[in-house]
Amino acid sequence: MSNGEKDAVEGRPPRQQSWMTRVIGFTGGGRWLIYLSMALSALSSTCSFVPFVAVYLVVADVIAVYPDFAALDAARMAGLGWMALGGVAGTIGLYLAALLCAHSAAFDAEYNLKLQITEHLGRIPLGRLEELGTGRVNKVMDESVGAIEGFLAHSLPDMAAAFTAPAAIVALLFAFDWRLGLAAVACVVAAFGVEAAGFSNKAITEKMRRHLVNQELMTNATVEYVRGMPVVKTFGQTAESFGRLSAAVRAYTDLALDVALFWQSLMPAFTAIINNAYLFVLPVGIVLGASAVTGADFRAFALDFIFYLLFVPSIAGALNKMMYISEDSMIIASHLARIDEVLGIPALPVPSPAAARVPERFDVVLDDVSFSYDAGEKGAGEKGGAPVAPLALENVSITVPAGTTCAIVGPSGAGKSTVASLVARFWDVGAGAVRIGGVDVRDIDPDDLMGCVSLVFQGVHLFRASMLENIRMARPGATREEVVEAARAAQADAFIRALPQGYDTVYGSEGVHLSGGEAQRVSIARAILADRPIVVLDEATAFSDPENEHLIQKAFERLMAGRTVIMIAHRLSTVAGADQIVVVDGGRVVERGRHEDLLAAHGTYARMWERYTQALSWGIGSEAPNGREVA
């Protein structure tokens, strides 16, 4: 396991390393392939200059015998020709071998990095994951990780070639005439001076970082806007009225223009100097040629001068790579920062294998629990710690004996769903403890904890897979017969069989979608198939129509039989038969008892029940509680 992976597992931000070391480290055991690819690329770059030397030697031989071309050594000419051809073949062959090694390592790095990010996302508090948003996570997983893969596969071998090329170029430039070589090197110095001036600009580096952040924000805002399109259309709003999207687009556009203008001015200046290197050499050559008046001196000078005129244009191709590599380096550093922001989110503490405990019974106890989302976002959760206000729950104690049903009710924002999240340990408590079978959930291995608890939420996510596989995700080893039996128990068998390919129908393909109630029953089928002793139902029937609610209630009866159930309820009719009802208001428990006892107490629950039954009795033409007719 790499240092970065260890840091992620232990909830620490990644260690401070150079960006190059970090990028190569993502390849894991395949880093030797990266080093081999860089060596092969460097050799390829060196071979690329062999044809120029061969041409120079051919020209030298021709000038030496001019005008008696018959005196040319044919065998030597053929050898020089093969030398040039070998240089071309070596350049291409070595570079292809370098790319093969680099791509193999890069694909491993992409897999390792995506797996590392995915595993870390599974260890952070669920609320932090929701804050990141699907758009931002997608950009990190696709664009940032993809940029790392592209850099390893292409830019890193090119970087080795680009840094090898200048050494070979300088050696050749000074091998024949140091004065012409100095003129050519002056061109290189001028070009890199322009590049250094641009890339040392901290303001543009910060703008590029913010540019990537704004891309993520714009993606998140766009996804939210598209999902909310029905509401926008219903109320006649426009894109401009959706403030977050509008602001994100404007911020992205402003920085995009700044970054684009920077590259538009820097790159043409660099390439103009490199591509016109002969303008540095030509004046020097003319001056030196004018002084070489004797035949022998002029012939030797002319030979060198011809070599420089042939060779200097090749500098552009070699050094232009360095320009793009410098650009890639800046971009990769920004992508690494995005990845680090995700990997740097503290994970929930996990007990060591030696300290982990497994509950032997399945009663659930919230013992004097207080919790603040502000504290949870900062990774609070150490035993004995105290949360930071505002409190979502304060001094809440609830005991749910094994095999019983506890319904938690209360107004919106009272803290009902927070209880469900703490039992499943999506967050850690700030004070107090949540225990299953007398064992603090913080002392239970996360896999063991999830092996105890089934969750059915109001929002259901179905994957683009067959209905069979969507249900089987609860227990991957389940047989087809077991999946069908779970669907039948969840009242889902009939509508699944009515789909075009029945259980083999791929959700989302060819317009295949389910209603909210049908999707909810698929979720219940998963929970039934998982067959776990504790079930948490969070507002599972909040938006069901009467027919679906009836079927869902029948499915719940099958799911809840013999299990410890915590039911977060919106519709009070679903909780009347619970073994105990806990009323939560303002983050505190204000009442508890059975349905009949709470009605007799004439407290908060009785008032909620009265309002609920009145709402059910309202209809078109009926009389409202204030005596007015409801139209």
C-alpha positions as CSV (number, residue, x, y, z in Angstrom):
1,M,0.0,0.0,0.0
2,S,1.4,3.4,-1.0
3,N,1.8,6.3,1.5
4,G,-1.1,8.1,-0.1
5,E,-3.4,5.1,0.3
6,K,-2.3,4.7,3.9
7,D,-3.1,8.3,4.6
8,A,-6.5,7.9,3.0
9,V,-7.3,4.8,5.1
10,E,-6.2,6.6,8.3
11,G,-8.1,9.7,7.5
12,R,-5.1,12.0,7.0
13,P,-4.5,14.4,4.2
14,P,-2.0,13.2,1.6
15,R,1.7,13.7,2.6
16,Q,3.6,16.6,1.1
17,Q,5.5,15.2,-1.9
18,S,6.5,16.7,-5.2
19,W,3.7,16.4,-7.8
20,M,5.9,14.3,-10.0
21,T,6.6,11.8,-7.2
22,R,2.9,11.7,-6.5
23,V,1.9,11.1,-10.1
24,I,4.4,8.3,-10.6
25,G,3.4,6.8,-7.2
26,F,-0.1,6.2,-8.5
27,T,1.3,3.5,-10.7
28,G,2.1,1.3,-7.7
29,G,4.2,-1.7,-8.6
30,G,4.2,-0.7,-12.3
31,R,6.4,2.4,-11.8
32,W,9.3,0.5,-13.3
33,L,7.4,0.6,-16.6
34,I,7.3,4.4,-16.3
35,Y,11.0,4.6,-15.8
36,L,11.6,2.2,-18.7
37,S,9.4,4.3,-20.9
38,M,11.3,7.4,-20.0
39,A,14.6,5.7,-20.8
40,L,13.3,4.5,-24.1
41,S,11.9,7.9,-25.0
42,A,15.2,9.5,-24.2
43,L,17.0,7.1,-26.5
44,S,14.4,7.7,-29.2
45,S,15.1,11.5,-28.9
46,T,18.8,10.9,-29.2
47,C,18.3,8.7,-32.3
48,S,16.3,11.5,-33.9
49,F,19.5,13.4,-34.4
50,V,21.4,10.6,-36.1
51,P,19.9,11.3,-39.6
52,F,21.2,14.9,-39.4
53,V,24.7,13.7,-38.7
54,A,24.4,11.2,-41.6
55,V,23.3,14.0,-43.9
56,Y,26.1,16.2,-42.7
57,L,28.6,13.5,-43.4
58,V,27.2,12.9,-46.9
59,V,27.4,16.7,-47.6
60,A,30.9,16.8,-46.3
61,D,32.0,13.9,-48.6
62,V,30.3,15.5,-51.6
63,I,32.0,18.9,-51.0
64,A,35.3,17.2,-50.4
65,V,35.4,15.7,-53.9
66,Y,33.5,18.4,-55.7
67,P,33.4,18.5,-58.7
68,D,34.8,15.0,-59.1
69,F,31.8,13.0,-57.9
70,A,33.2,9.8,-59.3
71,A,35.7,9.8,-56.4
72,L,32.9,9.3,-53.9
73,D,33.1,6.1,-51.9
74,A,29.9,4.3,-52.8
75,A,30.2,1.9,-49.9
76,R,30.5,4.8,-47.5
77,M,27.6,6.6,-49.0
78,A,25.4,3.5,-48.7
79,G,26.5,3.1,-45.1
80,L,25.6,6.7,-44.3
81,G,22.2,6.1,-45.9
82,W,21.6,3.0,-43.7
83,M,22.8,5.1,-40.8
84,A,20.1,7.7,-41.5
85,L,17.5,5.0,-42.0
86,G,18.5,3.3,-38.8
87,G,18.2,6.6,-36.9
88,V,14.6,7.0,-38.2
89,A,13.7,3.4,-37.4
90,G,15.3,3.7,-33.9
91,T,13.4,7.0,-33.3
92,I,10.0,5.5,-34.2
93,G,10.6,2.0,-32.7
94,L,11.9,3.2,-29.4
95,Y,9.2,5.8,-29.1
96,L,6.4,3.2,-29.8
97,A,8.0,0.9,-27.2
98,A,8.1,3.8,-24.7
99,L,4.4,4.5,-25.3
100,L,3.5,0.9,-24.8
101,C,5.2,0.8,-21.4
102,A,3.8,4.1,-20.4
103,H,0.2,3.2,-21.4
104,S,0.4,0.0,-19.5
105,A,1.5,1.8,-16.3
106,A,-1.0,4.7,-16.9
107,F,-4.0,2.3,-17.1
108,D,-2.9,0.7,-13.9
109,A,-2.5,4.2,-12.3
110,E,-6.0,5.2,-13.5
111,Y,-7.5,2.0,-12.0
112,N,-5.6,2.4,-8.7
113,L,-6.5,6.0,-8.3
114,K,-10.2,5.6,-9.1
115,L,-10.3,2.7,-6.7
116,Q,-8.6,4.7,-4.0
117,I,-11.0,7.7,-4.4
118,T,-14.0,5.4,-4.5
119,E,-12.9,3.6,-1.4
120,H,-12.2,6.9,0.4
121,L,-15.7,8.2,-0.6
122,G,-17.1,5.1,1.1
123,R,-15.3,6.0,4.3
124,I,-16.2,9.7,4.6
125,P,-19.4,10.9,6.3
126,L,-22.3,10.7,3.9
127,G,-23.2,14.3,4.4
128,R,-19.7,15.4,3.1
129,L,-20.3,13.3,0.0
130,E,-23.6,15.0,-0.6
131,E,-21.8,18.4,-0.2
132,L,-19.3,17.5,-2.9
133,G,-22.1,16.9,-5.4
134,T,-22.3,14.4,-8.2
135,G,-21.0,16.9,-10.7
136,R,-17.8,17.6,-8.8
137,V,-17.2,13.9,-8.0
138,N,-17.7,13.1,-11.7
139,K,-15.2,15.8,-12.7
140,V,-12.6,14.5,-10.3
141,M,-13.2,10.8,-11.3
142,D,-13.3,11.6,-15.1
143,E,-11.3,14.7,-15.8
144,S,-8.8,14.9,-13.0
145,V,-8.0,11.1,-13.0
146,G,-8.1,11.1,-16.8
147,A,-5.6,13.9,-16.9
148,I,-3.3,11.9,-14.6
149,E,-3.6,8.9,-17.0
150,G,-2.9,11.1,-20.0
151,F,0.1,12.7,-18.4
152,L,1.6,9.3,-17.6
153,A,0.8,7.8,-20.9
154,H,2.0,10.6,-23.2
155,S,3.5,13.6,-21.4
156,L,5.9,11.8,-19.2
157,P,7.7,10.0,-22.0
158,D,7.7,13.2,-24.0
159,M,9.2,15.0,-20.9
160,A,12.1,12.6,-20.9
161,A,12.6,13.1,-24.6
162,A,12.3,16.9,-24.2
163,F,14.9,17.1,-21.5
164,T,17.3,14.7,-23.4
165,A,16.9,16.7,-26.6
166,P,18.5,19.9,-25.4
167,A,21.6,18.1,-24.2
168,A,22.0,16.4,-27.6
169,I,21.2,19.7,-29.4
170,V,23.8,21.6,-27.4
171,A,26.5,18.9,-28.1
172,L,25.8,19.0,-31.8
173,L,25.6,22.8,-32.0
174,F,29.0,23.3,-30.5
175,A,30.6,20.3,-32.2
176,F,31.3,22.1,-35.5
177,D,31.5,25.9,-35.0
178,W,31.1,27.3,-31.5
179,R,30.2,30.7,-32.9
180,L,27.2,29.5,-34.9
181,G,26.3,27.2,-32.0
182,L,26.3,30.1,-29.6
183,A,23.9,32.0,-32.0
184,A,21.6,29.0,-32.0
185,V,21.7,28.6,-28.2
186,A,20.8,32.3,-27.9
187,C,17.6,31.5,-29.7
188,V,16.8,28.8,-27.2
189,V,17.6,31.0,-24.2
190,A,15.4,33.7,-25.5
191,A,12.5,31.3,-26.1
192,F,12.7,29.8,-22.6
193,G,13.1,33.2,-21.1
194,V,9.7,34.1,-22.5
195,E,8.3,30.8,-21.2
196,A,9.8,31.1,-17.7
197,A,8.4,34.6,-17.5
198,G,4.9,33.3,-18.2
199,F,4.9,30.2,-16.0
200,S,6.5,32.0,-13.0
201,N,3.4,34.2,-12.9
202,K,1.7,33.1,-9.7
203,A,-1.4,35.1,-10.5
204,I,-2.0,33.0,-13.6
205,T,-1.3,29.8,-11.7
206,E,-3.9,30.7,-9.2
207,K,-6.3,31.6,-11.9
208,M,-5.9,28.2,-13.5
209,R,-6.6,26.5,-10.1
210,R,-9.8,28.6,-9.7
211,H,-10.7,27.9,-13.3
212,L,-10.8,24.1,-12.5
213,V,-12.8,24.8,-9.3
214,N,-15.3,26.9,-11.3
215,Q,-15.7,24.1,-13.8
216,E,-16.7,21.8,-11.0
217,L,-19.1,24.4,-9.5
218,M,-20.7,25.1,-13.0
219,T,-21.2,21.3,-13.5
220,N,-22.8,20.9,-10.1
221,A,-25.1,23.9,-10.7
222,T,-26.0,22.6,-14.2
223,V,-27.0,19.2,-12.9
224,E,-29.1,20.8,-10.2
225,Y,-30.7,23.2,-12.7
226,V,-31.6,20.3,-15.1
227,R,-33.0,18.2,-12.3
228,G,-35.1,21.2,-11.1
229,M,-36.3,22.0,-14.7
230,P,-40.0,21.0,-13.9
231,V,-40.1,23.5,-11.1
232,V,-38.5,26.2,-13.2
233,K,-41.0,25.7,-16.0
234,T,-43.9,25.5,-13.7
235,F,-43.2,28.9,-12.2
236,G,-42.1,30.5,-15.5
237,Q,-38.5,31.1,-14.4
238,T,-35.5,31.4,-16.8
239,A,-31.9,30.3,-16.6
240,E,-30.9,33.8,-15.5
241,S,-33.3,33.5,-12.6
242,F,-31.5,30.5,-11.3
243,G,-28.8,32.4,-9.5
244,R,-26.3,29.7,-8.7
245,L,-26.1,28.5,-12.3
246,S,-25.9,32.0,-13.7
247,A,-23.2,33.0,-11.2
248,A,-21.2,29.8,-11.9
249,V,-21.3,30.4,-15.6
250,R,-20.2,34.0,-15.3
251,A,-17.3,33.1,-13.0
252,Y,-16.2,30.3,-15.3
253,T,-16.4,32.6,-18.4
254,D,-14.4,35.4,-16.8
255,L,-11.6,33.1,-15.8
256,A,-11.7,31.1,-19.0
257,L,-11.1,34.3,-20.9
258,D,-8.1,35.3,-18.7
259,V,-6.5,31.8,-19.0
260,A,-7.1,31.7,-22.8
261,L,-5.7,35.2,-23.3
262,F,-2.6,34.2,-21.3
263,W,-1.9,31.1,-23.5
264,Q,-2.7,33.2,-26.7
265,S,0.0,35.6,-25.9
266,L,2.6,33.2,-24.4
267,M,2.6,30.4,-26.9
268,P,2.9,32.4,-30.1
269,A,5.9,34.3,-28.6
270,F,7.6,31.1,-27.7
271,T,6.9,29.3,-31.0
272,A,7.8,32.4,-33.1
273,I,11.3,32.5,-31.6
274,I,11.9,28.7,-31.9
275,N,10.5,28.4,-35.4
276,N,12.7,31.2,-36.6
277,A,15.9,30.1,-35.0
278,Y,17.7,30.4,-38.4
279,L,17.3,34.2,-38.1
280,F,19.7,34.1,-35.1
281,V,22.2,31.9,-37.1
282,L,21.9,33.6,-40.5
283,P,23.4,37.0,-39.6
284,V,26.3,35.4,-37.7
285,G,26.9,33.0,-40.7
286,I,27.0,35.9,-43.2
287,V,29.5,37.8,-41.1
288,L,31.7,34.7,-40.6
289,G,31.4,33.8,-44.3
290,A,32.5,37.2,-45.4
291,S,35.7,36.8,-43.5
292,A,36.4,33.3,-44.9
293,V,37.7,34.4,-48.3
294,T,40.2,31.7,-49.0
295,G,39.0,28.6,-50.8
296,A,39.8,26.1,-48.1
297,D,38.5,28.2,-45.3
298,F,35.4,29.1,-47.1
299,R,34.7,25.4,-48.1
300,A,35.0,24.3,-44.4
301,F,32.9,27.2,-43.2
302,A,30.2,26.6,-45.9
303,L,30.0,22.9,-44.8
304,D,29.4,23.9,-41.2
305,F,27.0,26.7,-42.1
306,I,24.9,24.3,-44.3
307,F,24.7,21.9,-41.3
308,Y,23.4,24.6,-39.1
309,L,20.8,25.7,-41.6
310,L,19.7,22.1,-41.9
311,F,19.8,21.3,-38.2
312,V,18.5,24.5,-36.5
313,P,14.9,24.1,-37.8
314,S,14.7,20.8,-36.0
315,I,15.2,22.6,-32.7
316,A,11.6,23.8,-32.9
317,G,10.1,20.3,-32.9
318,A,12.2,19.2,-30.0
319,L,11.7,22.3,-27.8
320,N,8.0,22.8,-28.6
321,K,7.4,19.6,-26.6
322,M,8.9,21.4,-23.6
323,M,6.4,24.2,-23.9
324,Y,3.5,21.8,-23.9
325,I,5.0,19.8,-21.0
326,S,5.3,22.9,-19.0
327,E,1.7,23.6,-19.6
328,D,0.8,20.0,-18.7
329,S,2.7,20.3,-15.5
330,M,0.7,23.3,-14.4
331,I,-2.5,21.6,-15.3
332,I,-1.6,18.3,-13.6
333,A,-0.7,20.2,-10.4
334,S,-4.2,21.8,-10.4
335,H,-5.8,18.4,-11.0
336,L,-3.8,16.9,-8.1
337,A,-5.1,19.7,-5.9
338,R,-8.7,18.7,-6.8
339,I,-8.0,15.0,-6.1
340,D,-6.3,16.0,-2.8
341,E,-9.4,18.0,-1.7
342,V,-11.4,14.8,-2.0
343,L,-8.8,12.5,-0.4
344,G,-8.2,15.1,2.3
345,I,-11.8,14.8,3.7
346,P,-11.3,13.0,7.0
347,A,-12.7,9.5,7.1
348,L,-14.8,8.2,9.9
349,P,-12.5,6.4,12.4
350,V,-12.4,2.6,11.9
351,P,-11.4,0.2,14.7
352,S,-8.4,-2.0,14.2
353,P,-9.1,-5.6,13.5
354,A,-7.9,-6.5,17.0
355,A,-10.2,-3.9,18.7
356,A,-13.3,-4.4,16.5
357,R,-16.3,-6.0,18.1
358,V,-19.2,-7.9,16.7
359,P,-22.7,-7.5,18.3
360,E,-24.3,-10.7,19.4
361,R,-27.8,-9.3,19.8
362,F,-29.7,-6.6,17.9
363,D,-31.3,-4.1,20.2
364,V,-30.5,-0.5,19.3
365,V,-29.8,2.2,22.0
366,L,-29.1,5.9,21.6
367,D,-27.5,6.9,24.9
368,D,-27.7,10.6,25.6
369,V,-26.8,11.5,22.0
370,S,-26.0,15.0,20.9
371,F,-24.9,15.8,17.4
372,S,-24.1,18.8,15.2
373,Y,-23.7,18.7,11.5
374,D,-21.1,21.4,11.8
375,A,-19.0,19.2,14.1
376,G,-19.7,16.2,11.9
377,E,-18.3,18.0,8.8
378,K,-15.1,18.6,10.7
379,G,-14.8,14.9,11.5
380,A,-16.0,15.0,15.1
381,G,-16.8,11.7,16.6
382,E,-14.2,10.8,19.1
383,K,-15.8,9.3,22.2
384,G,-16.5,11.8,24.8
385,G,-16.2,14.8,22.5
386,A,-18.7,17.6,22.5
387,P,-20.4,18.9,19.3
388,V,-20.5,22.5,18.2
389,A,-23.9,24.3,18.0
390,P,-26.3,24.3,16.3
391,L,-27.4,20.9,17.5
392,A,-29.4,18.6,15.3
393,L,-29.9,16.3,18.3
394,E,-29.5,17.1,22.0
395,N,-29.4,14.6,24.8
396,V,-31.5,12.1,22.9
397,S,-32.0,8.7,24.5
398,I,-33.9,5.9,22.7
399,T,-34.0,2.2,23.4
400,V,-35.4,-0.2,20.8
401,P,-35.5,-3.8,22.1
402,A,-34.6,-6.5,19.6
403,G,-37.5,-7.6,17.5
404,T,-39.6,-4.5,18.2
405,T,-40.7,-1.6,16.1
406,C,-39.9,2.0,17.1
407,A,-41.5,4.8,15.1
408,I,-39.9,8.3,15.2
409,V,-42.2,11.1,14.3
410,G,-42.0,14.9,14.5
411,P,-42.2,18.1,12.4
412,S,-39.8,18.7,9.5
413,G,-36.3,19.5,10.7
414,A,-36.9,17.9,14.1
415,G,-34.0,15.5,13.7
416,K,-35.8,12.3,12.7
417,S,-33.6,11.4,9.7
418,T,-30.5,12.3,11.8
419,V,-31.4,9.4,14.1
420,A,-31.4,7.0,11.1
421,S,-28.1,8.4,9.9
422,L,-26.4,7.9,13.2
423,V,-27.7,4.3,13.6
424,A,-26.2,3.5,10.2
425,R,-23.1,5.5,11.2
426,F,-23.3,7.9,8.2
427,W,-22.1,10.4,10.8
428,D,-20.5,9.9,14.2
429,V,-22.2,11.3,17.3
430,G,-20.6,14.4,19.0
431,A,-21.5,13.2,22.5
432,G,-23.1,10.1,23.9
433,A,-23.1,6.8,22.0
434,V,-25.2,4.7,19.6
435,R,-25.0,1.0,20.5
436,I,-26.2,-2.2,18.8
437,G,-26.4,-5.2,21.2
438,G,-24.5,-3.2,23.8
439,V,-21.6,-2.5,21.4
440,D,-20.8,1.1,20.3
441,V,-21.1,1.4,16.6
442,R,-17.7,3.1,16.5
443,D,-16.2,-0.2,17.7
444,I,-17.9,-2.3,15.0
445,D,-16.1,-2.8,11.7
446,P,-18.1,-0.9,9.0
447,D,-18.6,-4.1,7.0
448,D,-19.9,-5.9,10.0
449,L,-22.2,-2.9,10.8
450,M,-23.6,-2.9,7.3
451,G,-24.1,-6.6,7.7
452,C,-26.5,-5.9,10.6
453,V,-28.5,-3.0,9.1
454,S,-30.8,-2.7,6.1
455,L,-31.7,0.7,4.9
456,V,-34.8,1.8,3.0
457,F,-34.8,5.5,2.2
458,Q,-37.4,7.8,0.5
459,G,-35.0,8.4,-2.4
460,V,-34.3,5.2,-4.3
461,H,-31.4,4.8,-6.7
462,L,-31.6,2.1,-9.4
463,F,-28.5,1.3,-11.4
464,R,-28.4,0.9,-15.2
465,A,-28.5,-2.9,-14.9
466,S,-31.1,-5.6,-15.1
467,M,-33.8,-5.7,-12.5
468,L,-32.4,-9.0,-11.4
469,E,-29.0,-7.4,-10.7
470,N,-30.5,-4.3,-9.2
471,I,-32.1,-6.5,-6.5
472,R,-29.1,-8.9,-6.2
473,M,-26.8,-6.0,-5.3
474,A,-28.1,-6.5,-1.7
475,R,-26.5,-10.0,-1.7
476,P,-24.4,-10.7,-4.8
477,G,-24.3,-14.5,-4.3
478,A,-28.1,-14.8,-4.3
479,T,-29.7,-17.2,-6.8
480,R,-32.3,-16.1,-9.3
481,E,-34.9,-18.0,-7.3
482,E,-34.0,-16.1,-4.1
483,V,-34.2,-12.8,-6.0
484,V,-37.6,-13.6,-7.4
485,E,-38.9,-14.7,-3.9
486,A,-37.7,-11.4,-2.4
487,A,-39.4,-9.4,-5.2
488,R,-42.6,-11.4,-4.6
489,A,-42.4,-10.6,-0.9
490,A,-41.9,-6.9,-1.7
491,Q,-45.0,-6.9,-4.0
492,A,-42.7,-6.2,-7.0
493,D,-42.9,-9.5,-8.9
494,A,-45.9,-8.6,-10.9
495,F,-44.7,-5.3,-12.4
496,I,-41.2,-6.7,-13.0
497,R,-42.6,-9.6,-15.0
498,A,-44.6,-7.1,-17.0
499,L,-41.5,-5.4,-18.2
500,P,-40.2,-6.2,-21.8
501,Q,-37.7,-8.8,-20.7
502,G,-39.0,-9.4,-17.2
503,Y,-36.2,-9.7,-14.6
504,D,-33.6,-9.3,-17.3
505,T,-34.9,-5.9,-18.4
506,V,-32.2,-3.2,-18.0
507,Y,-33.4,-0.3,-16.1
508,G,-33.2,3.0,-18.1
509,S,-32.8,1.2,-21.5
510,E,-35.4,1.7,-24.2
511,G,-37.4,4.1,-22.0
512,V,-37.8,1.6,-19.2
513,H,-38.5,3.5,-16.0
514,L,-40.4,2.8,-12.8
515,S,-42.8,4.9,-10.8
516,G,-41.7,6.1,-7.4
517,G,-43.8,3.4,-5.6
518,E,-42.4,0.7,-7.9
519,A,-38.8,1.8,-7.3
520,Q,-39.5,1.8,-3.6
521,R,-40.7,-1.8,-3.7
522,V,-37.5,-2.8,-5.6
523,S,-35.6,-1.1,-2.7
524,I,-37.6,-3.2,-0.2
525,A,-36.9,-6.3,-2.2
526,R,-33.2,-5.6,-1.7
527,A,-33.7,-5.2,2.0
528,I,-35.6,-8.5,2.2
529,L,-32.9,-10.3,0.2
530,A,-30.2,-8.9,2.4
531,D,-32.0,-10.4,5.4
532,R,-30.4,-8.3,8.1
533,P,-31.6,-8.2,11.7
534,I,-32.0,-4.4,11.9
535,V,-34.1,-2.4,9.5
536,V,-34.1,1.4,9.2
537,L,-37.0,2.9,7.2
538,D,-36.6,6.7,6.5
539,E,-39.8,8.3,5.1
540,A,-40.2,5.3,2.8
541,T,-43.8,6.1,1.9
542,A,-43.7,9.9,2.0
543,F,-44.7,10.4,-1.6
544,S,-46.5,7.2,-2.5
545,D,-50.0,7.2,-4.0
546,P,-52.7,5.3,-2.1
547,E,-52.4,2.1,-4.2
548,N,-48.6,2.0,-4.0
549,E,-48.7,2.8,-0.3
550,H,-51.0,-0.2,0.3
551,L,-48.6,-2.5,-1.6
552,I,-45.6,-1.0,0.2
553,Q,-47.2,-1.5,3.6
554,K,-47.7,-5.2,2.7
555,A,-44.1,-5.4,1.7
556,F,-43.1,-3.7,4.9
557,E,-45.0,-6.3,6.9
558,R,-42.8,-9.0,5.3
559,L,-39.6,-7.0,5.7
560,M,-40.2,-6.1,9.4
561,A,-41.3,-9.5,10.6
562,G,-39.1,-10.6,13.5
563,R,-36.6,-7.7,13.0
564,T,-35.6,-4.7,15.0
565,V,-37.2,-1.8,13.1
566,I,-36.6,2.0,13.4
567,M,-39.2,3.7,11.3
568,I,-38.9,7.4,10.4
569,A,-42.5,8.3,9.6
570,H,-44.2,11.1,7.8
571,R,-47.6,9.6,7.5
572,L,-48.8,8.9,11.0
573,S,-51.2,6.2,9.8
574,T,-48.1,4.0,9.2
575,V,-47.0,4.1,12.8
576,A,-50.1,3.5,14.8
577,G,-49.2,-0.2,15.3
578,A,-45.6,0.4,16.4
579,D,-44.4,-1.0,19.7
580,Q,-43.3,2.4,20.7
581,I,-43.5,5.9,19.2
582,V,-40.9,8.5,19.9
583,V,-41.8,12.1,19.2
584,V,-38.9,14.4,18.4
585,D,-39.1,18.2,18.2
586,G,-36.2,20.6,18.0
587,G,-33.7,17.9,18.3
588,R,-35.1,16.6,21.6
589,V,-37.3,13.7,22.6
590,V,-40.6,15.3,23.9
591,E,-42.8,12.2,24.1
592,R,-42.7,8.5,23.9
593,G,-45.2,5.6,24.2
594,R,-47.7,3.6,22.3
595,H,-50.3,5.2,20.0
596,E,-53.2,5.0,22.4
597,D,-51.2,6.3,25.3
598,L,-49.9,9.3,23.4
599,L,-53.4,10.2,22.2
600,A,-54.6,10.0,25.8
601,A,-51.8,12.3,27.0
602,H,-53.1,15.1,24.7
603,G,-49.5,16.3,24.0
604,T,-47.5,17.0,20.8
605,Y,-48.4,13.6,19.2
606,A,-52.1,14.1,19.9
607,R,-52.0,17.5,18.2
608,M,-50.1,16.0,15.2
609,W,-52.6,13.2,14.9
610,E,-55.5,15.6,15.0
611,R,-54.1,17.7,12.2
612,Y,-53.2,14.6,10.2
613,T,-56.8,13.1,10.4
614,Q,-58.3,16.5,9.6
615,A,-56.1,16.7,6.5
616,L,-57.2,13.3,5.4
617,S,-60.9,14.3,5.8
618,W,-60.5,17.5,3.6
619,G,-61.8,17.2,0.1
620,I,-63.5,19.2,-2.6
621,G,-66.6,20.7,-1.3
622,S,-65.9,19.7,2.3
623,E,-65.7,22.1,5.2
624,A,-62.3,23.1,6.5
625,P,-61.6,23.4,10.3
626,N,-62.2,27.1,10.1
627,G,-65.7,26.6,8.8
628,R,-64.9,27.7,5.3
629,E,-65.7,25.4,2.4
630,V,-62.7,24.0,0.6
631,A,-63.1,24.6,-3.1
